[in-house]
């Protein structure tokens, strides 16, 4: 049985208790007490402003490694399978409570893609968007290699102008809900803009990272060292747990 985020929350509160009155430690404990229905993971497929139109799907093994981490450190039944959700297909997107968006190139979103993302987020879905920083300056236009981050920092407020888009403070619960990050988002490579969130009615709908956690999920021991790999895995787990256990959807 697969569940969306709303159903996931219903299952967690099935005993009659609401998370609204619990602290974050209690929420996480409740979320990880028992394995429940299988929850799917997906990578977002979308057009890019560049030659490599497959850049959205680079290194799927990194996603699978994080799924293993979530399963090892919680009892959430996150299915270890790499699914694809096309931004042009709202029905397909809506099957996934959490979608990961990743690339080095700039996303190219048309009005339909923006409308689909807007509806997905308002229905209760969560988007984790992360800049894949290659670090070589090979695009020739921006030595910082933060094309993805800067584009999505413009797109997210455009998709939901009524939401608040801002850099998340270090005391935000996403940094403390399972593993504790006193200094906020751990940084692997690229320009350290910090984690930015899109929030509406008290719910974090999307998180945008410039840090390239995903490369550490993929081959962090070699590229960044064991300590940074561990940080990236733990931060990814925090993001997933927080996204799936926060309060109800932005739309009443």
ChimeraX attribute file (.defattr): number of C-alpha atoms within 10 A of each C-alpha:
attribute: neighborCount
match mode: 1-to-1
recipient: residues
	/A:1	7
	/A:2	15
	/A:3	18
	/A:4	20
	/A:5	24
	/A:6	18
	/A:7	14
	/A:8	21
	/A:9	19
	/A:10	15
	/A:11	14
	/A:12	21
	/A:13	15
	/A:14	10
	/A:15	8
	/A:16	8
	/A:17	10
	/A:18	14
	/A:19	19
	/A:20	11
	/A:21	9
	/A:22	12
	/A:23	10
	/A:24	19
	/A:25	13
	/A:26	13
	/A:27	22
	/A:28	21
	/A:29	14
	/A:30	16
	/A:31	23
	/A:32	19
	/A:33	12
	/A:34	13
	/A:35	13
	/A:36	18
	/A:37	16
	/A:38	16
	/A:39	21
	/A:40	22
	/A:41	22
	/A:42	21
	/A:43	26
	/A:44	21
	/A:45	21
	/A:46	22
	/A:47	20
	/A:48	19
	/A:49	13
	/A:50	14
	/A:51	8
	/A:52	11
	/A:53	15
	/A:54	14
	/A:55	20
	/A:56	23
	/A:57	15
	/A:58	16
	/A:59	15
	/A:60	16
	/A:61	16
	/A:62	20
	/A:63	23
	/A:64	18
	/A:65	18
	/A:66	23
	/A:67	25
	/A:68	17
	/A:69	17
	/A:70	22
	/A:71	18
	/A:72	10
	/A:73	12
	/A:74	20
	/A:75	16
	/A:76	22
	/A:77	17
	/A:78	19
	/A:79	17
	/A:80	17
	/A:81	14
	/A:82	15
	/A:83	15
	/A:84	17
	/A:85	22
	/A:86	18
	/A:87	23
	/A:88	20
	/A:89	14
	/A:90	18
	/A:91	13
	/A:92	13
	/A:93	24
	/A:94	21
	/A:95	20
	/A:96	23
	/A:97	26
	/A:98	27
	/A:99	25
	/A:100	20
	/A:101	21
	/A:102	27
	/A:103	24
	/A:104	24
	/A:105	27
	/A:106	20
	/A:107	23
	/A:108	15
	/A:109	19
	/A:110	12
	/A:111	9
	/A:112	13
	/A:113	19
	/A:114	18
	/A:115	16
	/A:116	20
	/A:117	25
	/A:118	19
	/A:119	18
	/A:120	23
	/A:121	23
	/A:122	17
	/A:123	20
	/A:124	24
	/A:125	26
	/A:126	25
	/A:127	23
	/A:128	21
	/A:129	23
	/A:130	23
	/A:131	30
	/A:132	28
	/A:133	26
	/A:134	17
	/A:135	14
	/A:136	10
	/A:137	13
	/A:138	10
	/A:139	12
	/A:140	8
	/A:141	9
	/A:142	10
	/A:143	14
	/A:144	13
	/A:145	25
	/A:146	24
	/A:147	23
	/A:148	25
	/A:149	28
	/A:150	15
	/A:151	16
	/A:152	21
	/A:153	18
	/A:154	11
	/A:155	16
	/A:156	22
	/A:157	15
	/A:158	13
	/A:159	19
	/A:160	21
	/A:161	13
	/A:162	12
	/A:163	20
	/A:164	16
	/A:165	21
	/A:166	16
	/A:167	15
	/A:168	19
	/A:169	16
	/A:170	16
	/A:171	13
	/A:172	12
	/A:173	19
	/A:174	28
	/A:175	23
	/A:176	19
	/A:177	23
	/A:178	22
	/A:179	13
	/A:180	15
	/A:181	20
	/A:182	12
	/A:183	10
	/A:184	19
	/A:185	24
	/A:186	22
	/A:187	19
	/A:188	23
	/A:189	19
	/A:190	18
	/A:191	18
	/A:192	14
	/A:193	16
	/A:194	19
	/A:195	20
	/A:196	20
	/A:197	23
	/A:198	24
	/A:199	18
	/A:200	20
	/A:201	15
	/A:202	14
	/A:203	18
	/A:204	24
	/A:205	27
	/A:206	22
	/A:207	24
	/A:208	28
	/A:209	26
	/A:210	27
	/A:211	26
	/A:212	23
	/A:213	28
	/A:214	27
	/A:215	24
	/A:216	26
	/A:217	27
	/A:218	20
	/A:219	17
	/A:220	22
	/A:221	14
	/A:222	10
	/A:223	13
	/A:224	14
	/A:225	13
	/A:226	14
	/A:227	10
	/A:228	19
	/A:229	24
	/A:230	16
	/A:231	21
	/A:232	25
	/A:233	23
	/A:234	24
	/A:235	25
	/A:236	22
	/A:237	24
	/A:238	23
	/A:239	18
	/A:240	19
	/A:241	21
	/A:242	22
	/A:243	24
	/A:244	23
	/A:245	20
	/A:246	21
	/A:247	18
	/A:248	19
	/A:249	20
	/A:250	18
	/A:251	11
	/A:252	7
